[in-house]
């Protein structure tokens, strides 16, 4: 195992211990973890060496497979004081920390011992005796019960200032992990950009000087003991509320270091185990687990991108056996990692608010490094049975939906679409049939017409052929449109009659129809009995002072449409006159040319 890997794993458990230190009040005993080794032989050798100095040394196998060497067990308050004293006296490494019994498994040192949950022992570094309480002169001293006398621990003394030479000498006492930890902290603060190699070269020295200057210290390039402590404690404090700890979910068959201080188990809904926010930071965690192969992996890759927790902006990368999705918008950011593991797809999604981006990006790196699939696979039938069922939900997660959807129709064989300007709004993206992004090639807000050009060539099944003759009043017409917006997968055809060749106020370029339409139908083609397009249905005018009958609709006429398209450089195809079609044939023709046009935020 490489030194870098060892450092990463050690850093993970360091953050776990720092974070869980806030839970000490709920623990009866804790330990001071001073070291971790990758093999049992190395750990036994180190434990034997420490045993010469510490009578309460113990060794345990950790969940990660490494071997921890620890002092204890202590009462939580005693452990804090003992750790501070041992560090002041430089008897233990600078990155030693408080650990909890649940982080350990089997005990390997002393051989045959079982002290993991033993009662706490007294610390080896005795506290200063409490001052003797005496009566003031001329007053009678009243005896106080012993239980009422509270010993207040002395505050930890401030470290003395050091000269650059003294700082170099104290720095020389740091081990490799201690030096690497300083580089990690400097990198976190934005002062260091190099590799975490525990070597204090020119780049590290320059970053130390910049850190000192930013904090108002003399920029010597060598941190004093006090400055090192300030830097590292500030770095650790950033993670203190995360509750980073080992999560072993036997349902999903996944072990991973996760921010358990911010999330809590909620429910299972395949292929996800849902962990919802436990506070107002709004962090969410999904564990992904399902049986499958590469097709399953690729299908999940596509499906996840339709969910609101994976905003469309962000990195997308997919290989033969894994993928990464990053999403970000003004409300949330997320990171998803999934991979094939035997006959299963395993992974996770972490969701957070943009203001937590820096720390949560560090968390997902730790999650990615520690992610370990195990044998279990979430069955397709898992769940509580009480999950909400909605068409806009997938496995309990909201599917991304458009801000507004209206109708449109193809006007040529290359896939250009005519639609209503009502659908455009303030769109970040416009799509055709939810699948193809399109650009606005032209628009006329007075006429209510918009022309869309798809970003990729399309081959529609059919496109509009416009009526060449003036339509007859009172003739039967049909309007095709997505009346229920994106609820139905095919357009609805509504039949009615042509009431007038002008608007209510005599407007040219407009037709009045008598038929019942819904807002989603706006932008759809108006078709005569021969199948020719004789107009485009317009959105109903918003006039708060008048309420028109429900069956009064308006359509842009062919001359108005032709002039609009001609100005955009297109020539609409003319229909050849033909005999009247059966309603079912009109419906088939309408389905081939009519599309759903959606506006996305």
C-alpha positions as CSV (number, residue, x, y, z in Angstrom):
1,X,0.0,0.0,0.0
2,X,1.5,3.4,-1.0
3,X,2.3,6.1,1.4
4,X,-0.3,8.4,-0.2
5,X,-3.0,5.8,0.3
6,X,-1.9,5.4,3.9
7,X,-2.1,9.1,4.5
8,X,-5.5,9.4,2.9
9,X,-7.0,6.7,5.1
10,X,-5.3,8.1,8.2
11,X,-6.7,11.5,7.3
12,X,-10.2,10.1,7.0
13,X,-10.1,8.6,10.4
14,X,-8.6,11.7,11.8
15,X,-11.6,13.7,10.6
16,X,-13.9,11.0,11.9
17,X,-12.5,11.3,15.3
18,X,-12.5,15.1,15.3
19,X,-16.1,15.2,14.2
20,X,-17.3,12.6,16.6
21,X,-15.6,14.4,19.4
22,X,-18.7,16.6,19.7
23,X,-20.7,13.5,20.7
24,X,-18.5,12.8,23.7
25,X,-21.3,13.5,26.2
26,X,-23.2,10.5,24.9
27,X,-20.2,8.1,25.4
28,X,-19.2,6.6,28.7
29,X,-15.7,5.8,27.6
30,X,-13.4,7.0,24.8
31,X,-9.9,6.4,23.6
32,X,-6.9,8.5,22.4
33,X,-5.9,7.1,19.1
34,X,-2.3,7.8,18.4
35,X,-1.4,5.8,15.4
36,X,-2.7,3.4,12.7
37,X,-0.8,0.8,10.7
38,X,-1.8,-1.1,7.6
39,X,-0.6,-4.6,8.8
40,X,-0.9,-6.5,12.0
41,X,2.8,-7.1,12.2
42,X,3.6,-3.4,12.0
43,X,0.9,-2.5,14.5
44,X,2.1,-5.1,17.0
45,X,5.6,-3.8,16.8
46,X,4.5,-0.2,17.4
47,X,2.2,-1.2,20.2
48,X,5.1,-3.1,21.9
49,X,7.2,0.1,21.6
50,X,4.5,2.3,23.1
51,X,3.9,-0.2,25.9
52,X,7.3,0.7,27.4
53,X,6.1,4.2,28.0
54,X,2.3,3.8,28.5
55,X,0.8,1.1,30.7
56,X,-2.7,1.5,29.1
57,X,-1.8,1.0,25.5
58,X,-4.2,-1.1,23.4
59,X,-4.5,-2.1,19.8
60,X,-7.7,-2.7,17.8
61,X,-8.6,-3.7,14.2
62,X,-10.6,-0.9,12.5
63,X,-13.5,-1.2,10.1
64,X,-11.2,0.0,7.3
65,X,-9.0,-3.0,7.8
66,X,-6.1,-1.0,9.4
67,X,-4.9,-1.4,12.9
68,X,-5.3,1.4,15.5
69,X,-3.0,2.0,18.5
70,X,-4.8,3.8,21.3
71,X,-4.5,4.9,25.0
72,X,-7.4,4.4,27.4
73,X,-10.2,3.9,28.0
74,X,-10.9,7.3,29.5
75,X,-13.9,9.3,30.6
76,X,-14.6,11.9,27.9
77,X,-13.5,14.9,29.9
78,X,-10.3,13.1,31.1
79,X,-9.5,12.1,27.5
80,X,-9.6,15.7,26.3
81,X,-7.3,16.8,29.1
82,X,-5.0,13.8,28.6
83,X,-4.8,14.4,24.8
84,X,-3.9,18.1,25.3
85,X,-1.3,17.3,27.9
86,X,0.3,14.5,25.8
87,X,0.6,16.8,22.8
88,X,2.0,19.7,24.9
89,X,4.7,17.3,26.1
90,X,5.2,15.9,22.6
91,X,4.7,12.4,23.9
92,X,2.3,11.5,21.0
93,X,2.0,12.5,17.4
94,X,0.4,15.9,16.7
95,X,-2.5,14.3,14.8
96,X,-3.6,12.0,17.7
97,X,-7.3,12.3,18.4
98,X,-10.3,11.2,20.4
99,X,-11.8,7.9,19.2
100,X,-14.9,6.0,20.2
101,X,-15.4,2.2,20.9
102,X,-17.7,1.7,17.9
103,X,-14.9,2.7,15.6
104,X,-12.9,-0.4,16.7
105,X,-13.4,-4.1,16.2
106,X,-11.3,-7.0,17.5
107,X,-8.5,-6.2,20.1
108,X,-5.1,-7.5,19.2
109,X,-3.0,-5.9,22.0
110,X,-2.4,-6.8,24.7
111,X,-2.7,-10.4,23.5
112,X,-5.8,-11.9,24.9
113,X,-7.1,-8.7,26.5
114,X,-10.7,-7.3,26.1
115,X,-10.7,-3.7,27.3
116,X,-12.7,-2.2,24.4
117,X,-15.7,-1.4,26.7
118,X,-13.9,-1.5,30.0
119,X,-14.5,1.2,32.7
120,X,-12.4,4.3,32.2
121,X,-9.0,4.6,33.8
122,X,-7.4,7.7,35.5
123,X,-5.3,9.8,33.2
124,X,-1.5,9.4,33.5
125,X,-0.9,13.2,33.6
126,X,-2.2,14.4,36.9
127,X,-4.0,17.7,37.0
128,X,-2.8,20.5,39.2
129,X,-4.2,20.2,42.7
130,X,-7.1,22.5,43.5
131,X,-6.2,25.4,45.8
132,X,-7.0,25.0,49.5
133,X,-10.2,26.8,50.5
134,X,-9.7,28.9,53.6
135,X,-12.0,31.2,55.6
136,X,-11.5,34.9,55.4
137,X,-10.2,36.6,58.5
138,X,-12.9,37.3,61.0
139,X,-15.4,34.9,59.4
140,X,-16.5,31.5,60.4
141,X,-15.7,28.9,57.8
142,X,-18.7,26.7,57.0
143,X,-18.0,23.1,56.0
144,X,-19.1,22.2,52.5
145,X,-20.0,18.8,51.3
146,X,-17.3,17.3,49.0
147,X,-19.9,16.9,46.2
148,X,-20.5,20.6,46.2
149,X,-16.8,21.5,45.6
150,X,-16.3,21.7,41.8
151,X,-12.8,21.6,40.5
152,X,-12.5,23.9,37.5
153,X,-9.8,22.7,35.1
154,X,-7.2,25.3,34.3
155,X,-7.4,26.6,30.7
156,X,-4.9,25.2,28.3
157,X,-1.9,27.6,28.4
158,X,-1.1,29.6,25.3
159,X,2.0,28.5,23.5
160,X,4.9,30.9,23.7
161,X,6.1,32.8,20.7
162,X,9.1,31.3,18.9
163,X,12.0,32.7,16.9
164,X,12.4,31.3,13.4
165,X,15.2,29.1,14.7
166,X,13.0,27.7,17.5
167,X,10.2,27.2,15.0
168,X,12.4,25.2,12.8
169,X,13.5,23.0,15.7
170,X,9.9,22.4,16.8
171,X,9.0,21.7,13.2
172,X,11.7,19.2,12.9
173,X,9.9,17.1,15.5
174,X,6.9,16.6,13.2
175,X,6.5,13.1,11.7
176,X,5.5,12.6,8.0
177,X,1.8,12.6,8.8
178,X,2.1,15.8,10.8
179,X,3.9,17.5,7.9
180,X,1.3,16.2,5.4
181,X,-1.5,17.4,7.6
182,X,-0.1,21.0,7.5
183,X,0.0,20.8,3.7
184,X,-3.6,19.6,3.7
185,X,-4.6,22.5,6.0
186,X,-2.7,25.1,3.9
187,X,-4.4,23.7,0.7
188,X,-7.8,23.8,2.3
189,X,-7.2,27.5,3.2
190,X,-6.2,28.2,-0.4
191,X,-2.5,28.9,0.2
192,X,-1.0,25.7,-1.1
193,X,-1.6,24.2,-4.6
194,X,1.1,21.5,-4.7
195,X,1.1,17.8,-4.0
196,X,0.6,16.5,-0.5
197,X,4.1,15.0,-0.2
198,X,5.1,16.0,3.4
199,X,8.2,17.7,1.9
200,X,8.6,21.4,2.9
201,X,10.0,22.7,-0.3
202,X,9.9,26.2,-1.8
203,X,6.2,25.9,-2.7
204,X,5.2,24.9,0.9
205,X,7.4,27.6,2.4
206,X,5.9,30.2,0.1
207,X,2.4,29.1,1.1
208,X,3.3,29.2,4.8
209,X,4.6,32.8,4.4
210,X,1.4,33.8,2.6
211,X,-0.7,32.2,5.4
212,X,1.4,34.1,8.0
213,X,1.0,37.4,6.1
214,X,-2.8,36.9,5.8
215,X,-3.0,36.4,9.5
216,X,-0.9,39.3,10.4
217,X,2.2,37.3,11.4
218,X,5.8,37.9,10.3
219,X,6.0,36.0,6.9
220,X,9.1,33.9,7.8
221,X,7.9,30.9,5.8
222,X,8.3,28.7,9.0
223,X,5.2,28.3,11.1
224,X,5.7,28.4,14.9
225,X,4.1,25.8,17.1
226,X,1.2,28.2,17.9
227,X,0.6,29.0,14.2
228,X,0.7,25.3,13.3
229,X,-1.9,24.6,16.0
230,X,-4.1,27.5,14.8
231,X,-3.9,26.3,11.2
232,X,-4.7,22.7,11.9
233,X,-7.4,23.4,14.5
234,X,-9.1,25.7,12.0
235,X,-8.9,23.0,9.3
236,X,-10.4,20.4,11.7
237,X,-13.1,22.8,12.9
238,X,-14.5,23.0,9.4
239,X,-15.4,19.3,9.6
240,X,-16.6,19.2,13.2
241,X,-20.3,19.5,12.4
242,X,-20.2,16.9,9.6
243,X,-20.2,13.8,11.7
244,X,-17.9,12.0,9.3
245,X,-18.0,8.3,10.2
246,X,-18.1,4.9,8.7
247,X,-21.5,4.0,7.3
248,X,-22.1,0.3,6.8
249,X,-25.5,-0.1,5.1
250,X,-26.2,-3.9,5.0
251,X,-29.3,-3.3,2.9
252,X,-27.4,-1.7,0.0
253,X,-24.2,-3.6,0.6
254,X,-22.1,-0.5,0.8
255,X,-19.5,0.8,3.3
256,X,-18.5,4.4,3.0
257,X,-17.3,7.4,5.1
258,X,-20.3,9.7,5.1
259,X,-21.4,12.9,6.9
260,X,-23.7,11.1,9.4
261,X,-24.0,14.3,11.4
262,X,-26.0,15.9,8.6
263,X,-28.2,13.0,7.4
264,X,-30.5,10.3,8.8
265,X,-32.0,7.2,7.4
266,X,-35.4,7.7,6.0
267,X,-36.6,4.9,3.7
268,X,-35.7,2.4,1.1
269,X,-37.1,2.7,-2.4
270,X,-35.1,0.6,-5.0
271,X,-32.6,1.3,-6.3
272,X,-32.0,3.8,-3.6
273,X,-31.6,3.9,0.2
274,X,-32.7,7.4,1.1
275,X,-30.9,9.5,3.8
276,X,-32.7,12.8,4.4
277,X,-31.4,16.0,6.1
278,X,-31.1,16.0,9.8
279,X,-30.7,19.8,10.1
280,X,-31.3,22.9,8.1
281,X,-28.1,22.5,6.0
282,X,-30.2,20.4,3.7
283,X,-27.7,17.7,2.8
284,X,-29.2,14.5,1.3
285,X,-27.5,11.2,0.6
286,X,-28.6,8.3,-1.6
287,X,-27.0,4.9,-1.7
288,X,-27.4,3.2,-5.1
289,X,-27.7,-0.6,-5.2
290,X,-29.2,-2.8,-7.8
291,X,-28.4,-6.0,-9.7
292,X,-27.5,-5.5,-13.3
293,X,-24.8,-5.2,-16.0
294,X,-23.4,-2.4,-18.2
295,X,-26.8,-1.7,-19.7
296,X,-28.1,-1.2,-16.2
297,X,-25.3,1.2,-15.5
298,X,-25.8,3.2,-18.7
299,X,-29.6,3.3,-18.1
300,X,-29.1,4.6,-14.6
301,X,-26.7,7.3,-16.0
302,X,-29.5,8.5,-18.3
303,X,-32.3,8.3,-15.7
304,X,-30.4,10.2,-13.0
305,X,-30.0,13.2,-15.3
306,X,-33.8,13.6,-15.4
307,X,-34.0,14.1,-11.7
308,X,-34.1,17.5,-9.9
309,X,-31.2,16.4,-7.6
310,X,-28.9,16.3,-10.7
311,X,-29.1,19.8,-12.3
312,X,-28.2,19.8,-16.0
313,X,-25.1,22.0,-15.6
314,X,-22.0,20.2,-14.5
315,X,-19.5,17.5,-15.3
316,X,-20.7,14.3,-17.1
317,X,-18.3,11.4,-17.6
318,X,-18.9,7.8,-18.3
319,X,-16.6,4.8,-18.9
320,X,-17.3,1.2,-19.5
321,X,-17.6,0.4,-15.8
322,X,-18.4,3.6,-14.0
323,X,-19.8,7.2,-14.3
324,X,-19.6,10.5,-12.5
325,X,-22.3,13.2,-12.6
326,X,-21.9,16.6,-11.1
327,X,-24.9,19.0,-11.1
328,X,-25.2,22.6,-10.0
329,X,-27.7,25.4,-10.1
330,X,-28.6,28.3,-7.8
331,X,-30.4,26.1,-5.3
332,X,-28.4,22.8,-5.1
333,X,-25.2,21.0,-6.1
334,X,-24.7,17.3,-6.3
335,X,-22.2,14.6,-6.9
336,X,-23.0,11.1,-8.1
337,X,-20.6,8.1,-8.5
338,X,-21.6,4.6,-9.6
339,X,-19.8,1.6,-10.8
340,X,-20.2,-2.0,-11.8
341,X,-19.2,-4.4,-9.1
342,X,-19.7,-8.0,-10.2
343,X,-23.3,-8.4,-11.1
344,X,-24.4,-5.2,-9.3
345,X,-24.4,-1.4,-9.8
346,X,-23.3,0.3,-6.6
347,X,-22.8,4.0,-5.9
348,X,-24.0,7.1,-4.1
349,X,-25.3,10.6,-4.6
350,X,-24.6,13.5,-2.2
351,X,-26.7,16.7,-2.5
352,X,-25.9,20.0,-0.8
353,X,-26.5,23.8,-0.9
354,X,-24.1,25.9,-3.0
355,X,-22.8,27.8,0.1
356,X,-21.4,24.5,1.4
357,X,-19.6,23.7,-1.9
358,X,-16.0,23.9,-0.6
359,X,-16.4,21.5,2.3
360,X,-18.8,19.1,0.6
361,X,-16.5,18.8,-2.4
362,X,-13.8,17.6,0.1
363,X,-16.4,15.2,1.6
364,X,-17.2,13.6,-1.7
365,X,-13.5,13.0,-2.3
366,X,-13.3,11.1,1.0
367,X,-16.5,9.2,0.1
368,X,-15.1,8.3,-3.3
369,X,-11.8,7.1,-1.7
370,X,-13.6,5.1,1.1
371,X,-16.4,3.7,-1.1
372,X,-16.5,-0.1,-0.6
373,X,-19.2,-2.4,-2.1
374,X,-20.0,-5.5,-0.1
375,X,-21.9,-8.7,-1.0
376,X,-25.5,-7.5,-0.4
377,X,-27.6,-6.1,-3.2
378,X,-30.8,-4.1,-2.6
379,X,-33.7,-6.3,-3.9
380,X,-36.2,-4.7,-6.3
381,X,-39.0,-5.5,-3.8
382,X,-37.3,-3.7,-0.9
383,X,-39.1,-0.8,0.7
384,X,-41.5,0.2,3.4
385,X,-44.6,-0.1,1.2
386,X,-45.6,3.5,2.1
387,X,-43.8,5.4,-0.6
388,X,-45.7,8.1,-2.4
389,X,-46.6,7.3,-6.0
390,X,-46.7,10.1,-8.5
391,X,-46.0,10.4,-12.1
392,X,-43.3,13.0,-11.4
393,X,-41.5,10.8,-9.0
394,X,-39.0,8.1,-9.7
395,X,-38.0,5.9,-6.7
396,X,-39.1,8.7,-4.4
397,X,-37.1,11.4,-6.2
398,X,-38.6,14.3,-8.2
399,X,-38.2,14.1,-11.9
400,X,-37.1,17.4,-13.4
401,X,-40.1,19.0,-15.1
402,X,-40.3,22.0,-17.5
403,X,-41.5,25.4,-16.3
404,X,-44.1,25.5,-19.1
405,X,-45.1,23.3,-22.1
406,X,-47.1,24.1,-25.2
407,X,-47.6,22.6,-28.6
408,X,-45.8,23.1,-31.9
409,X,-45.5,21.4,-35.3
410,X,-42.9,20.5,-37.9
411,X,-42.9,22.7,-41.0
412,X,-40.2,21.1,-43.0
413,X,-38.3,17.8,-43.4
414,X,-35.3,19.1,-41.4
415,X,-37.3,19.5,-38.2
416,X,-38.0,23.2,-38.0
417,X,-40.9,23.9,-35.6
418,X,-43.5,26.6,-35.5
419,X,-44.9,27.3,-32.0
420,X,-46.4,30.1,-29.8
421,X,-44.2,32.8,-28.2
422,X,-46.1,32.0,-25.0
423,X,-43.9,29.0,-24.4
424,X,-40.7,30.9,-24.5
425,X,-40.9,32.9,-21.4
426,X,-37.5,33.2,-19.6
427,X,-36.2,29.8,-20.7
428,X,-32.7,28.6,-20.0
429,X,-33.4,25.8,-22.5
430,X,-36.1,25.0,-25.0
431,X,-36.7,21.3,-26.0
432,X,-38.8,19.5,-28.7
433,X,-40.5,16.4,-27.3
434,X,-38.3,16.6,-24.2
435,X,-35.5,15.1,-26.1
436,X,-34.0,17.6,-28.5
437,X,-32.7,21.0,-27.6
438,X,-33.7,23.8,-29.9
439,X,-32.7,27.5,-30.6
440,X,-35.1,30.3,-31.2
441,X,-34.5,31.2,-34.9
442,X,-37.2,33.9,-35.1
443,X,-40.1,35.3,-33.1
444,X,-42.9,37.8,-33.6
445,X,-44.5,38.8,-30.4
446,X,-47.3,40.8,-32.1
447,X,-48.4,37.7,-34.1
448,X,-47.5,35.3,-31.3
449,X,-45.4,33.2,-33.6
450,X,-42.0,31.6,-32.9
451,X,-39.7,29.5,-35.1
452,X,-37.4,26.9,-33.5
453,X,-34.4,25.2,-35.1
454,X,-33.3,21.9,-33.5
455,X,-29.6,21.7,-32.6
456,X,-29.3,18.3,-34.3
457,X,-30.8,17.2,-37.6
458,X,-34.2,15.6,-37.2
459,X,-36.3,13.4,-39.6
460,X,-39.9,13.9,-38.6
461,X,-42.5,11.4,-39.7
462,X,-44.5,14.3,-41.2
463,X,-44.6,18.0,-41.5
464,X,-47.2,20.7,-42.3
465,X,-48.4,21.4,-45.8
466,X,-50.3,24.7,-45.7
467,X,-53.7,25.3,-47.4
468,X,-53.4,27.5,-50.5
469,X,-57.0,28.5,-50.7
470,X,-59.0,30.7,-48.3
471,X,-60.9,28.3,-45.9
472,X,-64.7,28.3,-45.9
473,X,-66.6,29.7,-43.0
474,X,-68.5,27.2,-40.9
475,X,-66.2,24.4,-42.2
476,X,-65.1,21.7,-39.8
477,X,-61.6,22.1,-38.4
478,X,-59.4,20.1,-36.0
479,X,-56.7,21.3,-33.6
480,X,-53.9,19.0,-32.5
481,X,-52.0,19.8,-29.3
482,X,-50.7,18.6,-26.0
483,X,-53.8,19.7,-24.1
484,X,-52.4,18.3,-20.8
485,X,-48.8,19.5,-21.5
486,X,-46.3,16.7,-20.6
487,X,-48.8,14.4,-19.0
488,X,-49.7,12.4,-22.1
489,X,-47.2,11.1,-24.6
490,X,-49.3,11.8,-27.7
491,X,-51.2,14.9,-28.8
492,X,-55.0,15.2,-28.5
493,X,-57.1,16.2,-31.5
494,X,-60.1,18.5,-30.8
495,X,-62.7,19.1,-33.5
496,X,-64.7,22.3,-34.0
497,X,-65.6,24.9,-36.7
498,X,-64.2,28.0,-38.4
499,X,-66.3,30.9,-37.1
500,X,-64.7,33.9,-38.8
501,X,-61.7,34.9,-40.9
502,X,-60.9,37.8,-38.6
503,X,-60.5,38.6,-35.0
504,X,-63.3,40.0,-32.8
505,X,-62.3,43.5,-33.6
506,X,-61.7,42.8,-37.3
507,X,-58.0,41.9,-37.0
508,X,-56.4,40.7,-40.2
509,X,-54.1,37.6,-40.1
510,X,-56.3,36.0,-37.5
511,X,-59.1,33.4,-37.5
512,X,-61.8,32.8,-34.9
513,X,-62.6,29.2,-34.1
514,X,-65.4,27.6,-32.2
515,X,-64.0,24.7,-30.2
516,X,-62.9,23.9,-26.7
517,X,-59.2,24.0,-26.2
518,X,-56.8,24.0,-23.2
519,X,-53.7,26.2,-22.6
520,X,-51.4,23.3,-23.7
521,X,-53.0,23.2,-27.2
522,X,-51.6,26.7,-28.0
523,X,-49.0,26.5,-30.8
524,X,-50.7,23.4,-32.3
525,X,-51.7,23.2,-36.0
526,X,-55.3,24.0,-37.1
527,X,-56.1,21.4,-39.8
528,X,-58.9,21.4,-42.4
529,X,-60.9,18.4,-43.6
530,X,-58.4,17.6,-46.3
531,X,-55.5,17.5,-43.9
532,X,-54.0,20.9,-44.9
533,X,-52.8,23.2,-42.2
534,X,-54.9,26.4,-42.2
535,X,-53.4,28.1,-39.2
536,X,-51.8,27.8,-35.8
537,X,-53.7,28.0,-32.5
538,X,-52.8,31.1,-30.5
539,X,-52.8,31.5,-26.7
540,X,-56.0,33.0,-25.4
541,X,-55.5,36.7,-24.7
542,X,-55.2,37.7,-21.1
543,X,-57.8,40.4,-20.5
544,X,-59.0,40.7,-16.9
545,X,-61.9,43.0,-17.9
546,X,-63.5,40.4,-20.2
547,X,-64.1,36.7,-20.0
548,X,-64.7,35.1,-23.4
549,X,-66.8,32.0,-23.7
550,X,-64.7,28.8,-23.4
551,X,-65.3,27.8,-27.0
552,X,-63.9,31.0,-28.5
553,X,-60.3,30.4,-29.7
554,X,-58.1,32.3,-32.2
555,X,-55.6,31.1,-34.7
556,X,-52.9,32.8,-36.8
557,X,-53.8,32.5,-40.5
558,X,-51.7,31.0,-43.3
559,X,-50.9,34.4,-44.9
560,X,-49.6,35.7,-41.6
561,X,-47.6,32.5,-41.0
562,X,-46.2,32.5,-44.6
563,X,-45.0,36.1,-44.2
564,X,-43.3,35.3,-40.9
565,X,-41.5,32.2,-42.3
566,X,-40.5,34.0,-45.4
567,X,-38.8,36.7,-43.3
568,X,-36.9,34.0,-41.5
569,X,-35.7,32.5,-44.8
570,X,-38.1,29.6,-45.1
571,X,-40.7,28.7,-47.7
572,X,-43.7,26.8,-46.3
573,X,-44.8,23.8,-48.3
574,X,-48.2,24.1,-50.0
575,X,-50.9,21.4,-49.7
576,X,-52.3,19.8,-52.8
577,X,-56.1,19.9,-52.7
578,X,-57.7,16.6,-51.8
579,X,-60.8,15.0,-50.6
580,X,-62.0,15.0,-47.1
581,X,-60.2,12.7,-44.7
582,X,-61.8,10.5,-42.0
583,X,-61.3,11.7,-38.4
584,X,-58.9,8.8,-37.7
585,X,-56.7,9.8,-40.7
586,X,-56.6,13.4,-39.5
587,X,-55.6,12.2,-36.1
588,X,-52.7,10.1,-37.6
589,X,-51.5,13.0,-39.7
590,X,-51.7,15.3,-36.7
591,X,-49.6,12.9,-34.5
592,X,-46.8,12.8,-37.1
593,X,-46.3,16.6,-37.2
594,X,-47.3,17.9,-33.8
595,X,-44.7,18.1,-31.1
596,X,-44.4,19.1,-27.4
597,X,-42.4,22.3,-26.9
598,X,-41.1,22.8,-23.4
599,X,-39.4,25.7,-21.6
600,X,-36.9,24.7,-18.9
601,X,-35.5,27.0,-16.2
